Amino acid sequence: GENVEQHPSTLSVQEGDSAVIKCTYSDSASNYFPWYKQELGKGPQLIIDIRSNVGEKKDQRIAVTLNKTAKHFSLHITETQPEDSAVYFCAAPNFGNEKLTFGTGTRLTIIP
Amino acid sequence: DAGITQSPRHKVTETGTPVTLRCHQTENHRYMYWYRQDPGHGLRLIHYSYGVKDTDKGEVSDGYSVSRSKTEDFLLTLESATSSQTSVYFCAIRGSRTGELFFGEGSRLTVL
């Protein structure tokens, strides 16, 4: 099955600076890589995803990059704001996309 | 709003007692999932369902059983709760078009 590793486990950045979270995966057949954001007391929510036919995808201040050769993908948040403080999870599919395997999460804190 | 409700939202129970958590969806989605969330482990899949009466194990299924007798309900049962099952449990449904997971608000279970 898929193995997903996520780093760092905690990250603190000054408001306005950029944050980068990295994940690696093991199954070279994986073709879908979502990122979820979890705010305190709530369930995770999809914020961006990328499929293996592209190397980068952007949505306003959020971007995801994918390197299929190295089997890693990253979340980039620019111009960070206090509302970006949350736990972020990467994920990769398992067994034909029926299941998602999640990373262990990154707690991002934006320092005002 | 993805139309997912979990019940109960909070439960405290004693070791050895049976516990059932309920996930209810109003969206008529085929795939439903139960994850547990623990510090340092992220989200780990317990069981999932791909249709009425069709279920399969995830990576941490020992000590748990599930049932799906109707499309809208997915039940997670701990036959004899143990302290190691103290966790936050999340139900999720998979969007039919995009494959995105929509999570419920979570059920916090404490086993004393």
Interface residues (C-beta under 8 A of the other chain):
Chain A: G1 Q6 S9 Y32 P34 Y36 G41 K42 G43 P44 Q45 L46 D49 F89 N97 E98 K99 L100 T101 F102 G103 T104 G105
Chain B: Y31 Y33 Y35 G40 H41 G42 L43 R44 L45 Y48 Y50 G58 E59 F90 A92 G99 E100 L101 F103 G104 E105 G106
